[in-house]
Amino acid sequence: MTKQVPQRLPERRQRVQSAEMGMGILKALGRLGGAASLTAVSAEVGESTAKVHRYMASLSQEGLVFQDPSTQHYCLGQEAIRIGLAALRQCDPIRLGEPALKRLREELQVTCFIAVMGNKGPTILRFEEPGLPVTINVRAGSVLPMLWSATGQVFLSYMDDARIQALASEEFAQATREQRASLHGRNPVENLRKSIRTQGYAVINDTLLPGISAVASPIFDHTGRVTAVLTALGASGGFDTAHDGRIVSLVNGEASNISMALGFEARPSGAAATQP
């Protein structure tokens, strides 16, 4: 007579559901700012307070949450903080952006790169170009101008830094008549900054190099600060810089995805990010 083996699948599924519930509570606490009442967390996960309270007890034992005795609110605990810090150490915009560069290169067949703000100005760190690239005099390590490149304009617009403002002022003082004509108003640099922050990205046409256009979009870190800029560029004749065009849409979308991977919480459509 064959001995039947007890079915363990229901028990295993129950453990999986318990883990999912615990993770859901931690995510809810994160969305609620890291501290909230039991009632608020229960409402966020859509479960009864009695059920959530049982899970909070288990999470407390593991150091993932604790209860503030003065407010009775549950807060993310030391172990949750350690996990978060470990994740932050992996948040490198260049590493996270490499797949985006390859997708943009393949989908748009244009040159694209990621730049960071270096000591001398916006500096290209990762660079991808299609099989038949447009000949341009920029490569990894190249430093771009603040005012006459889409990349520089994004950094200028989103970073309130005296050194960046000084670089822009120096460039404007040395600008040609044609370059100055591309900026408008009694305070052209500030007008440029406001325009790009409202628009959410920068576009140039034949400003940096004759016959070359570019679209650049900011990459934000978890604090809301611009940590890098994603840029695509190509020959002006076949490079669509329209607001509702494919290039603008894909560049902005990829930059937004990198920002979210870095922990940035996207703002409502039309709301510009601000520096702390």
C-alpha positions in Angstrom: 0.0 0.0 0.0 1.5 3.3 -1.1 1.8 5.9 1.6 0.3 9.3 0.6 2.6 12.3 0.9 0.8 15.3 2.6 0.1 18.2 0.3 2.3 21.1 1.3 1.4 23.5 -1.4 -1.4 25.3 0.5 1.1 25.9 3.4 3.7 27.2 1.0 1.2 29.5 -0.7 0.2 30.8 2.7 3.8 31.7 3.5 4.1 33.5 0.1 0.9 35.4 0.8 2.2 36.4 4.3 5.5 37.6 2.7 3.5 39.6 0.1 1.4 41.2 2.9 4.5 42.1 4.9 6.1 43.7 1.9 2.9 45.5 1.1 2.8 47.0 4.6 6.5 48.2 4.3 5.7 49.7 0.9 2.7 51.5 2.3 4.8 53.0 5.1 7.2 54.2 2.5 4.5 55.9 0.5 3.1 57.5 3.6 6.5 59.1 4.4 8.0 56.4 6.6 5.7 56.9 9.6 1.9 56.6 9.9 -0.8 55.5 12.2 -2.1 51.9 12.1 -5.4 53.2 10.7 -3.6 55.0 7.8 -1.5 52.0 7.0 -4.5 49.7 7.1 -6.4 52.1 4.7 -3.4 52.2 2.4 -3.1 48.4 2.0 -6.9 47.9 2.1 -6.9 45.5 5.1 -8.4 45.5 8.6 -6.5 47.2 11.4 -6.5 43.9 13.4 -4.8 42.1 10.5 -2.2 44.8 9.9 -1.5 45.0 13.6 -0.5 41.3 13.7 1.9 41.9 10.8 3.3 44.9 12.5 4.2 42.8 15.5 6.2 40.4 13.3 7.9 43.2 11.4 8.8 44.9 14.7 10.4 41.7 15.9 12.6 41.7 12.8 13.6 45.4 13.3 11.8 46.4 10.1 9.3 48.7 11.9 9.0 50.2 15.3 6.2 52.1 17.1 6.9 55.6 18.3 5.7 55.7 21.9 4.9 59.5 21.8 2.6 59.3 18.7 1.8 55.5 18.5 2.7 55.8 14.8 4.5 52.9 13.1 7.9 53.9 11.5 10.4 52.2 9.3 12.9 50.5 11.5 16.7 50.2 11.5 16.7 47.1 9.3 14.5 48.8 6.7 16.9 51.7 6.8 19.9 49.4 6.2 18.1 47.9 3.2 17.4 51.3 1.8 20.9 52.5 2.2 22.2 49.4 0.5 19.9 50.1 -2.4 21.0 53.7 -2.6 24.6 52.7 -2.9 23.7 50.9 -6.1 22.0 54.0 -7.5 24.5 55.0 -10.2 22.8 57.0 -13.0 25.5 56.1 -15.5 25.1 52.3 -14.9 21.3 52.5 -14.8 21.3 54.7 -17.9 23.4 52.4 -20.1 20.4 50.3 -21.3 18.5 53.5 -22.1 21.4 54.7 -24.3 21.4 51.5 -26.3 17.6 51.6 -26.7 17.7 55.2 -27.9 20.5 54.4 -30.3 18.7 51.5 -31.8 15.2 53.0 -31.9 16.1 56.4 -33.1 19.4 55.8 -34.9 20.9 58.9 -33.4 23.9 59.7 -31.2 23.0 59.8 -27.5 24.9 60.2 -24.2 24.7 60.8 -20.5 26.6 63.7 -18.9 27.2 64.8 -15.3 28.3 68.2 -14.0 32.1 68.2 -13.7 34.5 70.8 -12.4 34.8 72.5 -15.8 31.2 72.1 -16.9 28.8 69.4 -18.2 31.0 66.3 -19.0 30.0 63.3 -21.2 30.6 60.0 -19.4 28.7 57.4 -21.5 28.4 57.8 -25.3 26.5 55.7 -27.9 26.3 56.3 -31.6 24.6 54.4 -34.5 26.3 52.5 -37.2 26.4 55.5 -39.5 26.9 58.3 -37.1 26.8 62.0 -37.8 30.3 63.4 -37.6 30.4 65.5 -34.4 33.4 66.6 -32.3 32.2 65.3 -29.0 33.1 62.0 -27.2 33.2 60.6 -23.7 35.1 63.1 -21.6 34.1 66.1 -23.7 33.0 69.2 -21.8 30.0 71.0 -23.1 29.0 74.7 -22.8 26.3 75.8 -20.4 24.3 78.1 -22.7 24.8 76.6 -26.2 24.3 72.9 -25.6 20.9 71.3 -24.6 22.8 69.3 -21.9 24.2 72.5 -20.4 20.9 74.3 -20.5 19.3 71.5 -18.4 22.0 71.7 -15.8 21.8 75.5 -15.7 18.0 75.4 -15.4 17.7 72.8 -12.6 20.8 73.4 -10.5 21.0 76.5 -8.3 24.8 76.7 -8.1 26.9 79.9 -8.1 29.7 78.2 -10.1 27.2 77.1 -12.8 25.8 80.6 -12.9 29.3 82.1 -13.2 30.1 79.7 -16.2 26.9 80.8 -17.9 27.6 84.5 -17.4 31.1 84.1 -18.7 29.8 82.3 -21.8 27.2 85.0 -22.4 29.8 87.7 -22.2 32.0 86.0 -24.8 29.0 85.0 -27.1 28.8 86.0 -30.7 25.9 88.1 -32.0 24.3 85.0 -33.5 24.4 83.1 -30.2 23.0 86.0 -28.2 20.2 86.3 -30.7 19.1 82.8 -29.8 18.2 84.0 -26.3 15.5 86.4 -25.5 14.3 89.1 -23.0 16.0 91.6 -20.8 17.4 88.8 -18.7 18.0 86.2 -21.3 19.8 83.6 -19.1 17.1 83.7 -16.4 14.4 83.6 -19.1 16.1 80.5 -20.6 16.1 78.8 -17.1 12.4 79.5 -16.5 11.5 78.3 -20.0 13.2 74.9 -19.7 11.9 74.3 -16.2 8.4 74.9 -17.5 8.9 72.7 -20.5 10.8 70.0 -18.6 13.6 69.5 -21.2 15.9 71.5 -23.5 16.1 71.7 -27.3 18.7 73.3 -29.5 18.9 73.7 -33.2 22.2 74.6 -34.8 23.3 76.5 -31.7 26.3 74.4 -30.6 27.3 73.1 -34.0 25.9 74.1 -37.4 23.5 71.4 -38.7 23.2 69.7 -35.4 20.1 69.6 -33.2 19.7 68.0 -29.7 17.1 67.1 -27.1 18.2 66.8 -23.4 16.2 65.7 -20.4 17.1 65.8 -16.7 17.7 62.7 -14.5 16.8 63.2 -10.9 18.0 61.4 -7.8 15.9 60.4 -4.8 16.2 63.9 -3.3 14.9 65.6 -6.4 18.3 67.0 -7.5 19.5 66.7 -11.1 22.3 64.1 -11.0 22.8 63.7 -14.8 21.3 64.6 -18.1 20.3 62.3 -21.0 20.8 63.7 -24.5 20.1 62.7 -28.1 21.5 64.6 -31.0 21.6 64.3 -34.8 21.6 66.1 -38.1 19.0 68.9 -38.0 17.4 68.0 -41.3 16.2 64.6 -40.1 16.0 65.3 -36.3 12.5 66.1 -35.1 12.6 68.4 -32.0 8.8 68.9 -31.9 7.2 68.8 -28.5 4.9 65.9 -29.5 7.6 64.2 -31.7 9.0 60.7 -31.2 12.5 61.9 -30.1 11.3 64.2 -27.3 8.9 61.5 -26.1 11.5 58.7 -26.0 14.3 60.9 -24.4 11.9 62.2 -21.7 10.5 58.7 -21.1 13.9 57.1 -20.7 15.2 59.9 -18.4 12.0 59.5 -16.3 12.6 55.8 -16.0 16.2 56.3 -14.9 15.0 58.9 -12.3 12.5 56.4 -10.9 15.2 53.7 -10.7 17.2 56.2 -8.6 14.3 56.6 -6.2 12.8 59.8 -7.6 9.1 60.2 -7.1 7.6 61.8 -10.2 5.5 64.9 -9.8 2.2 65.4 -11.5 2.3 66.2 -15.2 3.3 69.8 -15.8 4.9 70.3 -12.4 8.6 71.2 -12.6 11.0 69.6 -10.2 12.6 72.0 -7.6 15.9 71.9 -5.9 15.9 71.5 -2.1 
